[in-house]
Structures are given as structure tokens and as C-alpha cells.
Amino acid sequence: MKQATLFSLLFLVLFFTTLTLAFAISPAPAAAPKAPTKPHPTPKATAPSPKPLVPTLPESPDSPDSVPDDITRILKKAKSFTVLTRLLKTTEIMNNINSQLITAKSGGITILAPDDSAFSQLKAGFLNSLNEGQKIELVQFHILPEFVSSSNFDSLSNPVQTVAGKDPARLPLNVNALGNSVNISTGVVNATILGVVYSDNKLAIYHVDKVLLPLDFFVTKAPALAPTTLAKAPKAAKENSSEDDQDETNHDHQKSGSVGFVNVRGTTLVSLGMCLVAFATMWS
């Protein structure tokens, strides 16, 4: 009886132990896959705002005797255009522009204004290396003798007329407008209009990222090549000289050989003469 009871207890212990191990070893049920989340839509890039840096013309000084300086005050209020302002003043183009804006009944002016950062990209000492005429041309090259609104650049015909001129060989200024992007090429640099500084019905000032350098500042005439006959003359002279030297060397060898032969022949005759004298003395 006791043995049967112990056997039953052992059987139950083994049964529960096996059942526990089976549950412990069996893998846990795989988690259900999560539904893929949709990526958030990327907002589309918006075009740069055409809002001008100077929306309205700054108030004029109260003094009636003051020189018109609308351009100066616009660029000063817009900031970062001190170098361009200084060039406009030193070349006296500032007064001409202001006078034209006051007296002109139609037309207008468009200024492509590089900021101070654009001038800092120039080679050190470049502006100081220009003479007065070149400085005037540089400023005039940034001015169009007509009013161009921000939406009318695609209507310009290349090369664009500037106050400096319209010579495609010396002063090319080509504008490529595509949508809201306006690029300008001078044959030396490629610039981009970054935005509007000021615009009304007569005056438009646009912010450009580079100084527009005229092509004629860098075009130099190539030196003419020497004529072909002159270029070959030294070679011919050298060849002739070599031939003359060779002839002279051969002549010297021949001369030296002749002299040696004469010397040998003379020595032989003297020796024979001395032998004859000796024989004559013995037989006498």
C-alpha cells in the first residue's frame, strides 16, 4: 500500500514537472506586425518673397537746399550696400541718377545692386587698381536705362543695354529669367538676383549676389607671332655654323696631317744625309 502511494506521488511530481517545462520551453506567440505608418508629407519649397527691403521711399530731409539723395537713403535703409553707395558718390553718378529721376517724365532706371559681401569676394585691391574711367564704367554697367519690374526680366533682349553701353564684344550683359529665378552673365561672372531692394513706377533696385564685372576689364590682345622665316632663321644659321665648323675641322686635320708628313719626310732626309757623310768619311 505504501509503495503504491509513493509511486502515485512520484508520477504526479513527474507529470507536473514535465508540464511546467513544456510551457517554459514553448516559444511565445509572435506579436502581430504593426501597420506601416505613412510618412508625413514634406512641405513644398516656397519661392522667395518679392517683398522689397525698402517698401516705401524714405522721407526727404527738410532742408530745401539739400542735394537729392533718394538712392543714398534707399541703400542706407536697406543696409549692406556701403561700398556701392561710396562708388556712386565718388563717380558722381549718384547725382545724375537722381536728377534723371526727378526730370524724366517717362522711362526710368533699374539698378543691379551688389551688396558689401559681393564686393568682399573680389580680389584684394581690385577696386583700387581701377582708374577713374574704369570705376565709372563699372558703376554704369550695373544700371539699365529703363524701368524693369520683377516680372518683366524675361522680356529683355540679350545683350541687355546698360548705361555703360551694349557692345557684345566688350560689355555683354545677358539675362536669363526662368520663373522666379533671374540669372545674369557678363562673360566673367554669373550672378543671381536675390530679391527686390526698392521698386516704384520709375526706379527699381535689385539685390544681386556678385559684382557684375565687364568683360573688357580682362580682355587683352595676344602678342603677334614672329614670322615663320624669322623663327627658322636661327636654326638655319646654327646648321650653317655646324657645317662651317665641320669643314674647318676637316681642313685642320688635313693641314695637321700634311705638316706631320712633311716633318717625317724632312727627318728621313736628314738622317740619310748624315749616313752618307759618315760613309764618305770612313772610305776617305
C-alpha positions as CSV (number, residue, x, y, z in Angstrom):
1,M,0.0,0.0,0.0
2,K,2.8,2.5,0.9
3,Q,4.7,1.6,-2.2
4,A,1.6,2.3,-4.4
5,T,1.1,5.6,-2.7
6,L,4.7,6.6,-3.2
7,F,4.6,5.6,-6.8
8,S,1.5,7.7,-7.4
9,L,3.1,10.7,-5.8
10,L,6.3,10.3,-7.9
11,F,4.1,10.0,-11.0
12,L,2.2,13.2,-10.2
13,V,5.5,15.1,-9.5
14,L,7.0,14.0,-12.8
15,F,3.8,14.9,-14.7
16,F,3.6,18.4,-13.3
17,T,7.4,18.9,-13.8
18,T,7.1,17.9,-17.4
19,L,4.1,20.1,-18.0
20,T,5.9,23.1,-16.4
21,L,9.0,22.6,-18.6
22,A,6.9,22.3,-21.7
23,F,5.2,25.7,-21.1
24,A,8.6,27.3,-20.2
25,I,10.3,26.0,-23.4
26,S,7.5,26.7,-25.9
27,P,8.1,30.0,-27.8
28,A,5.9,32.9,-27.0
29,P,3.4,33.8,-29.8
30,A,4.8,36.3,-32.3
31,A,3.5,39.8,-32.0
32,A,1.2,41.0,-34.7
33,P,3.0,43.2,-37.3
34,K,2.4,46.9,-36.9
35,A,0.7,48.6,-39.7
36,P,3.2,50.8,-41.7
37,T,2.9,54.4,-40.9
38,K,2.6,56.9,-43.7
39,P,5.4,59.4,-43.9
40,H,4.4,63.0,-43.2
41,P,4.2,65.0,-46.4
42,T,7.2,67.3,-46.9
43,P,6.1,70.9,-47.3
44,K,6.9,72.3,-50.8
45,A,9.6,74.9,-51.0
46,T,8.1,78.3,-51.5
47,A,9.5,80.9,-53.8
48,P,11.4,83.8,-52.3
49,S,9.1,86.6,-51.3
50,P,9.2,89.6,-53.6
51,K,8.7,91.9,-50.7
52,P,11.2,94.8,-51.1
53,L,13.7,95.6,-48.4
54,V,12.6,99.2,-48.6
55,P,8.9,99.2,-49.2
56,T,8.5,103.0,-49.4
57,L,10.8,105.8,-50.2
58,P,12.5,107.2,-47.1
59,E,11.4,110.7,-46.1
60,S,13.5,113.5,-47.6
61,P,15.4,116.0,-45.5
62,D,13.5,119.1,-44.6
63,S,16.2,121.4,-46.0
64,P,15.1,122.7,-49.4
65,D,18.8,123.3,-50.4
66,S,19.8,119.6,-49.9
67,V,21.1,117.7,-52.9
68,P,18.6,114.9,-54.0
69,D,19.9,111.7,-52.4
70,D,17.0,109.3,-52.8
71,I,19.3,106.5,-53.9
72,T,21.6,107.1,-51.0
73,R,18.8,106.9,-48.5
74,I,17.3,103.8,-50.0
75,L,20.6,101.9,-50.0
76,K,21.3,103.2,-46.5
77,K,17.9,102.0,-45.2
78,A,18.4,98.6,-46.9
79,K,21.8,98.3,-45.3
80,S,24.8,96.2,-46.6
81,F,25.3,98.5,-49.6
82,T,28.0,100.9,-48.3
83,V,30.6,100.1,-51.0
84,L,28.2,100.6,-53.8
85,T,27.0,103.8,-52.2
86,R,30.5,105.1,-52.0
87,L,31.2,104.3,-55.7
88,L,28.0,106.1,-56.7
89,K,29.1,109.2,-54.8
90,T,32.8,109.2,-55.9
91,T,32.0,108.7,-59.5
92,E,29.2,111.4,-59.2
93,I,26.8,109.0,-60.9
94,M,24.5,109.4,-57.9
95,N,23.6,113.0,-58.8
96,N,23.0,112.1,-62.4
97,I,20.6,109.3,-61.5
98,N,18.7,111.4,-59.0
99,S,18.4,114.3,-61.5
100,Q,17.2,112.0,-64.2
101,L,14.6,110.5,-61.9
102,I,13.3,114.0,-61.0
103,T,13.2,115.4,-64.5
104,A,12.2,112.3,-66.5
105,K,8.5,112.1,-67.4
106,S,8.7,108.6,-68.7
107,G,11.1,105.6,-68.8
108,G,13.0,105.0,-65.6
109,I,16.1,103.3,-64.2
110,T,17.0,99.9,-62.9
111,I,19.9,99.3,-60.6
112,L,21.5,95.9,-60.1
113,A,23.0,96.4,-56.6
114,P,25.7,94.1,-55.3
115,D,26.0,94.1,-51.5
116,D,29.1,94.5,-49.4
117,S,29.5,90.7,-49.3
118,A,29.7,90.6,-53.1
119,F,32.4,93.2,-53.1
120,S,34.4,91.3,-50.5
121,Q,34.6,88.4,-52.9
122,L,36.7,90.4,-55.3
123,K,40.4,90.0,-55.4
124,A,42.2,92.1,-52.8
125,G,43.0,95.6,-54.1
126,F,40.9,95.2,-57.2
127,L,38.9,98.4,-56.8
128,N,42.0,100.4,-56.0
129,S,43.6,99.1,-59.2
130,L,40.9,100.7,-61.4
131,N,41.4,104.1,-62.8
132,E,38.6,106.7,-62.7
133,G,37.3,105.8,-66.1
134,Q,37.0,102.1,-65.2
135,K,35.3,102.9,-61.9
136,I,32.7,104.9,-63.8
137,E,32.2,102.1,-66.3
138,L,31.9,99.6,-63.5
139,V,29.0,101.5,-61.9
140,Q,27.3,102.3,-65.2
141,F,27.5,98.6,-66.0
142,H,25.1,97.9,-63.1
143,I,22.5,100.4,-64.3
144,L,19.8,99.8,-67.0
145,P,18.4,102.9,-68.7
146,E,14.8,101.7,-68.3
147,F,12.5,100.6,-65.5
148,V,12.2,96.8,-65.3
149,S,9.7,95.3,-63.0
150,S,10.4,92.0,-61.2
151,S,8.1,90.1,-63.6
152,N,9.4,91.6,-66.8
153,F,13.0,90.4,-66.9
154,D,12.0,87.7,-69.4
155,S,11.0,90.4,-71.9
156,L,14.6,91.8,-72.2
157,S,16.6,91.0,-75.3
158,N,20.2,89.9,-74.9
159,P,22.7,91.5,-74.7
160,V,20.9,94.0,-72.4
161,Q,21.5,97.7,-72.8
162,T,23.3,99.3,-69.9
163,V,24.4,102.8,-69.2
164,A,27.9,101.7,-70.0
165,G,27.0,100.5,-73.5
166,K,25.8,97.5,-75.4
167,D,28.9,96.2,-77.2
168,P,28.6,92.3,-77.2
169,A,32.4,92.0,-77.6
170,R,33.3,94.3,-74.7
171,L,30.2,94.7,-72.4
172,P,27.9,91.7,-72.8
173,L,25.2,91.5,-70.1
174,N,22.8,88.6,-70.7
175,V,19.8,87.9,-68.6
176,N,18.1,84.5,-68.2
177,A,14.8,84.6,-66.4
178,L,13.0,81.3,-65.6
179,G,10.1,81.6,-63.2
180,N,11.2,83.4,-60.1
181,S,14.9,82.8,-60.9
182,V,16.8,85.6,-62.7
183,N,20.4,84.9,-63.6
184,I,22.8,87.4,-65.1
185,S,26.0,86.6,-67.1
186,T,28.7,89.1,-68.1
187,G,31.2,86.7,-69.7
188,V,33.3,87.0,-66.5
189,V,30.8,86.2,-63.7
190,N,27.4,84.6,-63.3
191,A,25.2,86.4,-60.8
192,T,21.7,85.9,-59.4
193,I,19.1,88.4,-58.3
194,L,18.4,87.6,-54.6
195,G,15.4,90.0,-54.2
196,V,14.0,93.5,-54.5
197,V,15.5,96.4,-52.6
198,Y,13.1,99.0,-53.9
199,S,10.6,99.5,-56.7
200,D,8.1,102.1,-57.8
201,N,7.0,103.2,-61.3
202,K,10.3,104.8,-62.2
203,L,13.1,103.3,-60.1
204,A,13.8,99.6,-59.4
205,I,16.8,98.4,-57.3
206,Y,17.5,94.7,-57.2
207,H,19.9,92.8,-54.9
208,V,22.5,90.7,-56.7
209,D,24.9,88.3,-55.1
210,K,28.0,89.2,-57.2
211,V,29.7,92.3,-58.6
212,L,29.0,92.5,-62.4
213,L,32.5,92.7,-63.9
214,P,32.7,94.0,-67.5
215,L,34.4,91.7,-69.9
216,D,36.7,94.4,-71.3
217,F,38.4,94.7,-68.0
218,F,40.0,91.3,-68.7
219,V,40.3,91.1,-72.5
220,T,43.9,91.7,-73.7
221,K,45.3,91.4,-77.2
222,A,47.5,88.4,-77.7
223,P,51.0,89.3,-78.9
224,A,51.6,88.7,-82.6
225,L,53.7,85.7,-83.5
226,A,57.0,86.1,-85.2
227,P,57.2,85.4,-89.0
228,T,58.0,81.8,-89.9
229,T,61.1,82.7,-91.8
230,L,62.5,84.6,-88.8
231,A,61.6,81.8,-86.5
232,K,63.6,79.3,-88.6
233,A,66.5,81.7,-89.2
234,P,68.4,80.9,-86.0
235,K,68.1,77.1,-86.8
236,A,69.5,77.6,-90.3
237,A,72.3,79.8,-89.0
238,K,73.1,77.1,-86.5
239,E,73.1,74.4,-89.2
240,N,75.4,76.5,-91.4
241,S,77.6,77.2,-88.4
242,S,77.9,73.5,-87.7
243,E,78.7,72.8,-91.4
244,D,81.3,75.5,-91.4
245,D,82.8,74.2,-88.2
246,Q,82.9,70.7,-89.6
247,D,84.6,71.9,-92.8
248,E,87.1,73.9,-90.8
249,T,87.8,70.9,-88.5
250,N,88.4,68.7,-91.6
251,H,90.7,71.3,-93.1
252,D,92.6,71.5,-89.8
253,H,93.0,67.7,-89.7
254,Q,94.2,67.7,-93.3
255,K,96.6,70.5,-92.6
256,S,98.0,68.9,-89.5
257,G,98.4,65.6,-91.4
258,S,100.3,67.4,-94.1
259,V,102.6,69.1,-91.7
260,G,103.3,65.8,-89.9
261,F,104.1,64.2,-93.2
262,V,106.5,67.0,-94.1
263,N,108.2,66.8,-90.8
264,V,108.7,63.0,-91.1
265,R,110.0,63.3,-94.6
266,G,112.5,66.0,-93.6
267,T,113.7,64.0,-90.7
268,T,114.3,61.0,-93.0
269,L,116.3,63.1,-95.5
270,V,118.5,64.5,-92.7
271,S,119.2,61.0,-91.4
272,L,120.2,59.7,-94.9
273,G,122.4,62.7,-95.4
274,M,124.2,62.1,-92.1
275,C,124.7,58.4,-93.0
276,L,126.2,59.4,-96.4
277,V,128.6,61.8,-94.7
278,A,129.7,59.1,-92.3
279,F,130.3,56.5,-95.1
280,A,132.3,59.1,-97.0
281,T,134.4,59.8,-94.0
282,M,135.2,56.1,-93.5
283,W,136.2,55.5,-97.1
284,S,138.2,58.6,-97.4
